[in-house]
Amino acid sequence: MSNPKQRGKSKYVGENRHPISLSRPDAGDDSRTEEDRDAPPSASETPTGANRARRIGIQVGQAQLGAILALGAVLVMVLVIVMLWAKGIQQPSPLQEAAAPTPTTAPTPAPTEDRSQVLLGEALPVDQQPQPVQQAVPTAAIPTVSVAPSAAPVASAAFRDFYEAHGGLNVLGAPLSEVLTVNGREIQWFERARIERWPEYAGTPYEIQLGRLGVEYTAGRPFSIQQFFVSQPELRFFAETGHALGGAFLTFWEQNGGVDVFGLPISEEFDEVLPDGKAYRVQYFERARLELHPEAGGTPYEVQAGLLGTALYRNENRPTTIQPVPTAVPLP
Protein backbone atom coordinates (compact mmCIF):
# COMPACT_ATOMS: atom_id res chain seq x y z
CA MET A 1 0.00 0.00 0.00
CA SER A 2 1.58 3.19 -1.15
CA ASN A 3 1.89 6.32 0.75
CA PRO A 4 -0.37 9.17 -0.40
CA LYS A 5 2.55 11.63 -0.18
CA GLN A 6 4.65 9.53 -2.57
CA ARG A 7 1.81 9.32 -5.16
CA GLY A 8 1.38 13.08 -5.08
CA LYS A 9 5.08 13.59 -5.56
CA SER A 10 5.21 11.23 -8.57
CA LYS A 11 2.31 13.02 -10.21
CA TYR A 12 3.98 16.39 -9.69
CA VAL A 13 7.22 15.17 -11.19
CA GLY A 14 5.47 13.59 -14.14
CA GLU A 15 3.44 16.69 -14.93
CA ASN A 16 6.33 19.15 -14.69
CA ARG A 17 9.07 17.14 -16.36
CA HIS A 18 8.39 18.72 -19.80
CA PRO A 19 7.18 22.30 -19.26
CA ILE A 20 7.48 23.26 -22.97
CA SER A 21 5.20 20.47 -24.06
CA LEU A 22 2.64 21.59 -21.50
CA SER A 23 2.69 25.07 -23.00
CA ARG A 24 1.62 23.83 -26.47
CA PRO A 25 -1.90 24.62 -27.62
CA ASP A 26 -2.97 21.04 -27.35
CA ALA A 27 -1.58 20.66 -23.82
CA GLY A 28 -5.02 21.04 -22.29
CA ASP A 29 -6.27 18.02 -24.29
CA ASP A 30 -3.52 15.58 -23.48
CA SER A 31 -4.87 12.05 -24.08
CA ARG A 32 -1.46 10.41 -23.80
CA THR A 33 -0.97 7.67 -21.29
CA GLU A 34 1.23 8.05 -18.36
CA GLU A 35 3.90 5.93 -20.06
CA ASP A 36 3.88 8.28 -23.13
CA ARG A 37 4.16 11.27 -20.89
CA ASP A 38 7.00 9.65 -19.02
CA ALA A 39 8.93 9.00 -22.33
CA PRO A 40 11.81 11.47 -23.18
CA PRO A 41 10.84 14.36 -25.50
CA SER A 42 11.79 14.31 -29.26
CA ALA A 43 14.41 16.58 -30.76
CA SER A 44 11.72 18.78 -32.39
CA GLU A 45 10.24 19.51 -29.01
CA THR A 46 13.43 20.60 -27.35
CA PRO A 47 13.95 24.34 -26.78
CA THR A 48 17.20 24.39 -28.84
CA GLY A 49 15.61 23.14 -32.12
CA ALA A 50 12.73 25.59 -31.95
CA ASN A 51 15.01 28.60 -31.40
CA ARG A 52 17.32 27.62 -34.32
CA ALA A 53 14.40 27.36 -36.77
CA ARG A 54 13.08 30.71 -35.62
CA ARG A 55 16.52 32.36 -36.13
CA ILE A 56 16.91 30.86 -39.61
CA GLY A 57 13.52 32.19 -40.60
CA ILE A 58 14.42 35.68 -39.43
CA GLN A 59 17.74 35.62 -41.34
CA VAL A 60 16.05 34.49 -44.57
CA GLY A 61 13.47 37.27 -44.20
CA GLN A 62 16.18 39.92 -43.77
CA ALA A 63 18.12 38.74 -46.87
CA GLN A 64 14.99 38.85 -48.99
CA LEU A 65 14.19 42.33 -47.72
CA GLY A 66 17.72 43.57 -48.58
CA ALA A 67 17.50 42.12 -52.10
CA ILE A 68 14.12 43.79 -52.64
CA LEU A 69 15.48 47.16 -51.49
CA ALA A 70 18.57 46.89 -53.74
CA LEU A 71 16.40 45.98 -56.74
CA GLY A 72 14.15 48.96 -56.04
CA ALA A 73 17.14 51.33 -55.89
CA VAL A 74 18.41 50.00 -59.27
CA LEU A 75 14.97 50.48 -60.82
CA VAL A 76 14.82 54.07 -59.52
CA MET A 77 18.24 54.88 -61.00
CA VAL A 78 17.27 53.39 -64.38
CA LEU A 79 14.08 55.44 -64.37
CA VAL A 80 15.99 58.66 -63.62
CA ILE A 81 18.50 57.96 -66.43
CA VAL A 82 15.69 57.28 -68.92
CA MET A 83 13.95 60.54 -67.97
CA LEU A 84 17.14 62.57 -68.37
CA TRP A 85 17.88 60.94 -71.74
CA ALA A 86 14.35 61.63 -72.99
CA LYS A 87 14.65 65.26 -71.86
CA GLY A 88 17.94 65.66 -73.75
CA ILE A 89 16.37 64.33 -76.96
CA GLN A 90 13.43 66.66 -76.72
CA GLN A 91 15.58 69.73 -76.05
CA PRO A 92 16.73 71.27 -79.41
CA SER A 93 20.42 71.88 -80.05
CA PRO A 94 21.79 75.43 -80.64
CA LEU A 95 22.01 74.72 -84.39
CA GLN A 96 18.37 73.59 -84.47
CA GLU A 97 17.35 76.69 -82.56
CA ALA A 98 19.22 78.86 -85.06
CA ALA A 99 17.62 77.06 -87.99
CA ALA A 100 14.14 77.19 -86.53
CA PRO A 101 11.93 79.76 -88.19
CA THR A 102 11.20 82.83 -86.18
CA PRO A 103 7.55 82.99 -85.28
CA THR A 104 5.82 85.71 -87.15
CA THR A 105 3.32 88.02 -85.65
CA ALA A 106 0.42 89.67 -87.28
CA PRO A 107 1.27 93.05 -88.79
CA THR A 108 0.35 95.92 -86.54
CA PRO A 109 -0.88 99.18 -87.85
CA ALA A 110 1.60 102.00 -87.92
CA PRO A 111 0.37 105.55 -87.62
CA THR A 112 1.19 107.90 -90.48
CA GLU A 113 1.37 111.66 -90.50
CA ASP A 114 -2.28 111.97 -91.50
CA ARG A 115 -3.30 109.65 -88.63
CA SER A 116 -4.28 106.93 -91.08
CA GLN A 117 -3.47 103.33 -90.31
CA VAL A 118 -1.12 101.35 -92.60
CA LEU A 119 -0.20 97.75 -91.98
CA LEU A 120 3.51 97.12 -91.50
CA GLY A 121 4.92 95.41 -94.57
CA GLU A 122 2.64 97.29 -96.93
CA ALA A 123 4.00 100.02 -99.15
CA LEU A 124 3.44 103.56 -98.05
CA PRO A 125 2.17 106.13 -100.48
CA VAL A 126 4.93 107.78 -102.49
CA ASP A 127 4.49 111.11 -100.75
CA GLN A 128 4.75 109.42 -97.32
CA GLN A 129 7.76 107.20 -97.91
CA PRO A 130 10.84 108.20 -95.85
CA GLN A 131 13.63 109.78 -97.85
CA PRO A 132 17.11 108.19 -97.61
CA VAL A 133 19.65 110.10 -95.59
CA GLN A 134 22.51 111.37 -97.72
CA GLN A 135 25.86 110.47 -96.13
CA ALA A 136 29.12 112.10 -97.00
CA VAL A 137 31.31 109.81 -99.12
CA PRO A 138 35.09 110.30 -98.84
CA THR A 139 36.48 111.13 -102.25
CA ALA A 140 40.17 111.24 -101.44
CA ALA A 141 40.57 107.42 -101.52
CA ILE A 142 38.68 107.00 -104.81
CA PRO A 143 40.83 107.68 -107.89
CA THR A 144 39.38 109.60 -110.77
CA VAL A 145 38.25 107.73 -113.85
CA SER A 146 41.08 109.11 -115.95
CA VAL A 147 43.79 107.71 -113.63
CA ALA A 148 44.25 103.94 -113.38
CA PRO A 149 44.72 102.68 -109.79
CA SER A 150 47.86 100.74 -110.80
CA ALA A 151 49.26 102.54 -113.82
CA ALA A 152 52.27 101.02 -115.58
CA PRO A 153 55.61 102.69 -114.77
CA VAL A 154 56.85 105.35 -117.15
CA ALA A 155 60.31 106.70 -117.84
CA SER A 156 61.26 109.16 -115.12
CA ALA A 157 61.40 112.84 -116.07
CA ALA A 158 65.05 112.85 -114.98
CA PHE A 159 65.85 109.98 -117.39
CA ARG A 160 63.34 110.64 -120.19
CA ASP A 161 65.68 112.61 -122.45
CA PHE A 162 68.45 110.02 -122.14
CA TYR A 163 65.93 107.22 -122.72
CA GLU A 164 64.60 108.76 -125.94
CA ALA A 165 68.08 109.68 -127.23
CA HIS A 166 69.41 106.12 -126.81
CA GLY A 167 66.80 104.08 -128.64
CA GLY A 168 63.77 104.33 -126.37
CA LEU A 169 61.34 101.42 -126.52
CA ASN A 170 62.98 99.61 -129.47
CA VAL A 171 66.44 99.38 -127.86
CA LEU A 172 65.98 99.82 -124.08
CA GLY A 173 62.48 98.37 -123.74
CA ALA A 174 59.53 99.43 -121.57
CA PRO A 175 60.00 100.65 -117.96
CA LEU A 176 59.70 97.96 -115.26
CA SER A 177 59.95 100.06 -112.11
CA GLU A 178 59.79 103.56 -110.70
CA VAL A 179 62.99 105.38 -109.80
CA LEU A 180 64.85 103.57 -107.01
CA THR A 181 67.81 104.66 -104.87
CA VAL A 182 70.55 102.04 -104.55
CA ASN A 183 73.94 102.76 -102.96
CA GLY A 184 73.29 106.49 -103.22
CA ARG A 185 72.42 106.36 -106.91
CA GLU A 186 69.08 106.76 -108.61
CA ILE A 187 68.26 103.89 -110.98
CA GLN A 188 65.31 102.75 -113.09
CA TRP A 189 64.82 99.29 -114.57
CA PHE A 190 63.78 98.71 -118.18
CA GLU A 191 63.17 95.48 -120.09
CA ARG A 192 66.57 95.59 -121.84
CA ALA A 193 68.58 98.04 -119.72
CA ARG A 194 69.00 99.88 -116.42
CA ILE A 195 69.52 103.65 -116.44
CA GLU A 196 71.69 105.02 -113.60
CA ARG A 197 72.58 108.50 -112.36
CA TRP A 198 76.19 108.94 -111.17
CA PRO A 199 76.27 112.09 -109.01
CA GLU A 200 80.09 112.08 -108.95
CA TYR A 201 80.02 112.84 -112.68
CA ALA A 202 77.43 115.62 -112.42
CA GLY A 203 77.75 118.15 -115.26
CA THR A 204 79.55 115.71 -117.59
CA PRO A 205 78.27 113.40 -120.39
CA TYR A 206 78.73 110.46 -117.96
CA GLU A 207 76.31 111.68 -115.30
CA ILE A 208 73.66 109.32 -116.72
CA GLN A 209 74.81 105.89 -117.89
CA LEU A 210 73.48 102.44 -118.68
CA GLY A 211 74.21 99.65 -116.18
CA ARG A 212 76.60 96.81 -117.04
CA LEU A 213 73.88 94.18 -117.33
CA GLY A 214 75.86 91.92 -119.66
CA VAL A 215 78.72 91.64 -117.15
CA GLU A 216 76.31 91.02 -114.23
CA TYR A 217 74.24 88.46 -116.15
CA THR A 218 77.26 86.37 -117.23
CA ALA A 219 79.19 86.61 -113.96
CA GLY A 220 81.16 83.39 -113.46
CA ARG A 221 80.83 82.18 -117.08
CA PRO A 222 84.15 81.94 -118.95
CA PHE A 223 84.29 82.98 -122.63
CA SER A 224 87.16 81.92 -124.85
CA ILE A 225 88.95 84.88 -126.40
CA GLN A 226 89.76 85.41 -130.04
CA GLN A 227 93.29 85.46 -131.40
CA PHE A 228 94.48 88.87 -132.44
CA PHE A 229 93.82 89.92 -136.01
CA VAL A 230 93.84 93.19 -137.90
CA SER A 231 90.40 94.81 -137.89
CA GLN A 232 88.52 95.08 -141.15
CA PRO A 233 85.46 97.17 -142.03
CA GLU A 234 83.10 94.18 -141.65
CA LEU A 235 84.98 92.50 -138.76
CA ARG A 236 86.57 94.37 -135.89
CA PHE A 237 88.87 93.17 -133.16
CA PHE A 238 88.70 94.77 -129.70
CA ALA A 239 91.99 94.39 -127.90
CA GLU A 240 90.44 95.71 -124.64
CA THR A 241 88.43 92.49 -124.19
CA GLY A 242 90.05 90.12 -126.75
CA HIS A 243 86.85 89.58 -128.76
CA ALA A 244 85.69 90.28 -132.27
CA LEU A 245 82.51 91.81 -133.64
CA GLY A 246 81.18 91.58 -137.20
CA GLY A 247 78.27 90.91 -139.53
CA ALA A 248 74.70 91.86 -138.55
CA PHE A 249 75.68 92.40 -134.91
CA LEU A 250 78.34 94.94 -135.89
CA THR A 251 75.83 96.84 -138.06
CA PHE A 252 73.20 96.98 -135.25
CA TRP A 253 75.87 97.92 -132.68
CA GLU A 254 77.15 100.84 -134.75
CA GLN A 255 73.67 102.14 -135.71
CA ASN A 256 72.22 102.14 -132.17
CA GLY A 257 74.82 103.80 -129.96
CA GLY A 258 77.94 101.60 -130.03
CA VAL A 259 80.04 101.61 -126.89
CA ASP A 260 77.90 104.20 -125.06
CA VAL A 261 74.79 101.99 -125.25
CA PHE A 262 76.06 98.40 -125.43
CA GLY A 263 79.67 98.57 -124.28
CA LEU A 264 82.48 96.38 -125.63
CA PRO A 265 81.96 92.73 -126.64
CA ILE A 266 82.78 90.21 -123.85
CA SER A 267 82.11 87.02 -125.88
CA GLU A 268 82.12 85.73 -129.41
CA GLU A 269 79.03 84.80 -131.40
CA PHE A 270 77.63 81.41 -130.41
CA ASP A 271 74.31 79.54 -130.26
CA GLU A 272 72.44 79.58 -126.96
CA VAL A 273 69.06 78.26 -125.81
CA LEU A 274 67.03 81.17 -124.39
CA PRO A 275 64.14 81.00 -121.84
CA ASP A 276 61.60 80.42 -124.65
CA GLY A 277 63.27 77.06 -125.33
CA LYS A 278 64.67 78.04 -128.74
CA ALA A 279 68.31 78.35 -129.80
CA TYR A 280 69.46 81.73 -131.09
CA ARG A 281 72.70 83.22 -132.29
CA VAL A 282 73.80 85.57 -129.52
CA GLN A 283 76.72 87.73 -128.45
CA TYR A 284 77.23 89.32 -125.04
CA PHE A 285 78.40 92.89 -124.44
CA GLU A 286 79.19 94.79 -121.27
CA ARG A 287 75.69 96.30 -121.11
CA ALA A 288 73.55 94.04 -123.31
CA ARG A 289 73.05 90.80 -125.23
CA LEU A 290 72.38 90.98 -128.97
CA GLU A 291 70.22 88.24 -130.51
CA LEU A 292 69.73 87.23 -134.16
CA HIS A 293 66.09 86.37 -135.02
CA PRO A 294 66.05 84.85 -138.54
CA GLU A 295 62.23 84.62 -138.47
CA ALA A 296 62.24 88.44 -138.67
CA GLY A 297 64.83 88.59 -141.45
CA GLY A 298 64.65 91.69 -143.65
CA THR A 299 62.94 93.75 -140.94
CA PRO A 300 64.30 96.14 -138.29
CA TYR A 301 63.71 93.36 -135.72
CA GLU A 302 66.13 90.83 -137.21
CA VAL A 303 68.67 91.84 -134.55
CA GLN A 304 67.30 92.67 -131.09
CA ALA A 305 68.68 93.46 -127.68
CA GLY A 306 67.90 90.66 -125.22
CA LEU A 307 65.62 91.11 -122.18
CA LEU A 308 68.46 91.20 -119.65
CA GLY A 309 66.75 93.92 -117.62
CA THR A 310 63.69 91.70 -117.10
CA ALA A 311 65.84 88.67 -116.28
CA LEU A 312 67.88 90.47 -113.62
CA TYR A 313 64.96 92.45 -112.18
CA ARG A 314 62.92 89.26 -111.71
CA ASN A 315 65.94 87.08 -110.87
CA GLU A 316 65.18 84.57 -113.62
CA ASN A 317 67.27 81.49 -114.34
CA ARG A 318 70.32 82.09 -116.49
CA PRO A 319 71.64 79.89 -119.32
CA THR A 320 74.92 78.05 -118.81
CA THR A 321 75.89 77.37 -122.42
CA ILE A 322 79.65 77.11 -122.92
CA GLN A 323 80.95 79.18 -125.82
CA PRO A 324 83.04 77.16 -128.29
CA VAL A 325 86.60 78.17 -128.94
CA PRO A 326 86.46 80.78 -131.72
CA THR A 327 88.03 80.08 -135.09
CA ALA A 328 91.14 82.16 -135.70
CA VAL A 329 90.80 84.89 -138.31
CA PRO A 330 93.50 84.57 -140.94
CA LEU A 331 95.95 87.43 -141.11
CA PRO A 332 95.96 89.48 -144.35
Stockholm file with secondary structure:
# STOCKHOLM 1.0

chainA/1-332         MSNPKQRGKSKYVGENRHPISLSRPDAGDDSRTEEDRDAPPSASETPTGANRARRIGIQVGQAQLGAILALGAVLVMVLVIVMLWAKGIQQPSPLQEAAAPTPTTAPTPAPTEDRSQVLLGEALPVDQQPQPVQQAVPTAAIPTVSVAPSAAPVASAAFRDFYEAHGGLNVLGAPLSEVLTVNGREIQWFERARIERWPEYAGTPYEIQLGRLGVEYTAGRPFSIQQFFVSQPELRFFAETGHALGGAFLTFWEQNGGVDVFGLPISEEFDEVLPDGKAYRVQYFERARLELHPEAGGTPYEVQAGLLGTALYRNENRPTTIQPVPTAVPLP
#=GR chainA/1-332 SS CCCHHHHHHHHHHHHSSCHHHHTSGGGGGCCCCHHHHHSCCCGGGSHHHHHHHHHHHHHHHHHHHHHHHHHHHHHHHHHHHHHHHHHHHHSCCHHHHHHSCCCCCCCCEEECTTSCEEETTSCCCGGGSCCCCCCCCCCTTSCCTTSCTTCCCCCCHHHHHHHHHTTHHHHHCCBCSCCEEETTEEEEEBSSCEEEECGGGTTSTTSEEECCHHHHHTTTCCCCCCCCCCCBTTEEEETTTTEEEEHHHHHHHHHTTHHHHHCSBCSCCEEEECTTSCEEEEEEBSSCEEEECGGGTTSTTSEEECCHHHHHHTTCCCCCCCCCCCCCCCCC
#=GC SS_cons         CCCHHHHHHHHHHHHSSCHHHHTSGGGGGCCCCHHHHHSCCCGGGSHHHHHHHHHHHHHHHHHHHHHHHHHHHHHHHHHHHHHHHHHHHHSCCHHHHHHSCCCCCCCCEEECTTSCEEETTSCCCGGGSCCCCCCCCCCTTSCCTTSCTTCCCCCCHHHHHHHHHTTHHHHHCCBCSCCEEETTEEEEEBSSCEEEECGGGTTSTTSEEECCHHHHHTTTCCCCCCCCCCCBTTEEEETTTTEEEEHHHHHHHHHTTHHHHHCSBCSCCEEEECTTSCEEEEEEBSSCEEEECGGGTTSTTSEEECCHHHHHHTTCCCCCCCCCCCCCCCCC
//
